[in-house]
Amino acid sequence: ASIRTLDELVEQHSDDPYSLDSLAWAELHFGTLLTEQGQAAEAATHFVRAVSLRDRLLKMDEASSEHAYNMAWLLTHCPSSDFRDADRAFELADQARRSSQENPRYWALKSLAHLRKGDFSGCADSIAIAQKLRPVPESHDLFVLAMALWQQDNQKDARETLGQAQALMDAERPGNPDLLTLRAEAEALIKPEE
């Protein structure tokens, strides 16, 4: 019902970026819920719509660092790997980062784009910058760093970083759906010590 309401709002205000942005987030999150329920085909419909809305927003304002960030976020975080595009996400994340060198969110997203591209040292470098810019650690950064460390065969540090990320998430943002997805990915990749 809420997506239907947002659809109606978008029809009435088709040139309103706020309405389009709200609908894009709703489509992504609804698709995520469907994915978690094993309804991949239904979820794909919502992911297609989310990407389409994000493209529309970018066309409306190509210079917007937030539109670039949000599309890059979708292309790196989508639960369905069919909708991930590491190269495009990297370009958009870097565009957002160039617009604001001091924004740790942009650096953190660039790090995940590096990870998706298989550039694990670039991932670690971008995370290091994001962490320096943040006043406190973020579990998102730690999950991404843990995966990069694992891919670099630094298993001990990867496990330790994963443990830190899990503890931080459990303490500060235990039900965050985006972090739950990233956490599940990290936990599936990083094997416990035997």
N, C-alpha and C positions, 0 to 999 in steps of 0.2 A: 504493500500500500504506500509506503513512503517513497519508493522509487517511482510509482505512478504519479504521486503528488509532485515530485521533482520533475518528471517528464512534462507534466502540465505547466509547471512554472517555466521550464525552458522554452516550451512552445510560446508562452506569453511574453517571455523576455529572452528571445533567442540570441540577442547580442549582449547579454549580461554575463560577464565573466564569472561573477560570484555564483550565479545559478548553475552555469556549466561546470564550474569547479566542484560544487556540492554534488551534482549528479555523477560526475566522474568518480569521486570518492565513494559514493553510495554503490555504484556499479562494481567497483573493485572489491569493496568489503562484502557485498552480497555474493559476488563470485567466489570470494574466499570461503565464506560460510558454506556455499554449495560444494566446494572442493572438499572441505572437511567432512561433509556428509556423503562423500563418494559420488557426487553428481557432476562429474567432469564435463559432460556435454552441455548441461545447463549452465555451468559456471563459465564455459568458454563464450557463450553468448554475452554474458555480462562483461567479460574481459575485453571482448571485441568492442563493445560500446564504450568502455572506459578509455581504451586507446584512441578511439575515434573522437571522443570528446576532448581528450588531451591534445590531439592533433589540431582540432578546431581552435582551441585556446591558443596554441602556439602560432597559428596562422593569424589570429586576431592581434597578437602582440609578440612578434618574434624576439623582441629585445627583453622581454620579461624574464628576469632570473628565476622568479617563482614558478612560472609556467614551465621553464626548462627543467628546473629542479623536480617538479611534480611528475613530468613525463619520464625523466630519468629514474625517478623513484619507482614508478610503475614498471618500467622496463628492467629493473634489477630485482624488485621484490615480489613480483607477481608469483603466486604459488604454482602456477602452471608454467613450466619452462618453455612451452610453446609460444608464450607471449613475451619472453625475455629477449632482449636485443642488446648484447653487451657493447657492441661498437657504437650504436646510436646513443645508448645510455651514457657511455663515456664522453662522447662529444657534448651532449646536453649538460651533464654534470660539470664538465670543464667550463662550459659557457657560463653556467651559474657561478662557479667558483671564481672565474675571472672578474665577474661583476662585483664581487665582494670577497676579497682575499681573507678577511677576518671572520667569515661566517663558518663556524665549525661544522654545521649541518652540510654545507656544500662539500667540504673536504671529506667528511665521513661518507657521503654518497659517492664521491669520486673513488674512494677506496673500495667500495663494493663493486663499482664498475670495473676497477682494475682486477678484482678477484674474479668476476664473471668472465673477464677476458683471459684469465690465466696468468696475469702479471702480478705475482705474489709479492715481489719486492716493492713494486709500485704501490700495491695495496698497503703494505706495512708503512711505507713512507707517508702516504696520505693520512693514514690513521694517526701516525705520530703527530702530524701537524694539527689534526682535529683535536686530539687529546690536549695539546699545548694550549689551544684556544678555548677549551672548555674550562669552566670553573670547577667542575666535578666530573668524575668518570661517568661514561654512559655505557650501559650494557650492550647496546647496538654495536658500538665501536669494538667492544671486547669480543663479541661473537664473531664479527668479521675478522678481527686480528687472529683469533684462535684458528679459524679456518685457513687463513693465509699461512700461519706458522706450521700447521699440519701439512699443508701442501709443500712446504719447504723442508719437510722431514725433521722438523723441530718438535717432536712429539711431546717431550716433557713440558716445554713452555706452552704448547698448544693446550694440553690438558689443564695446566694451571690457569691459563687465561680463560678457558671455558668455565672452569669452576668459579672464577671471579665474576664472570658474566652472569652465570646462573644465580649466584648469591645476590648480586646487585639487582637483577631483575626480580627475584623473589621478594626482595625487601622493598623495592620502589615501584615496580610496574608489573605485578604478577599476572594480570589478565590481559595485557596489551596484545591484541591479535597479531600485529605486525612483528612484535618481538617473539611471540610464540612460534610463528612460521620460521623466522631466522634461527631461533634456538633449536627447533626440530632439525633444521638442515645441519647446523653445527654438530648436534648430538649424533646424527646419523653418520657424519663424516669422521668424527674424532672417536676412535675406539678407546675404551677403558684399558688401563694397564693390566696386563695378564699376570 
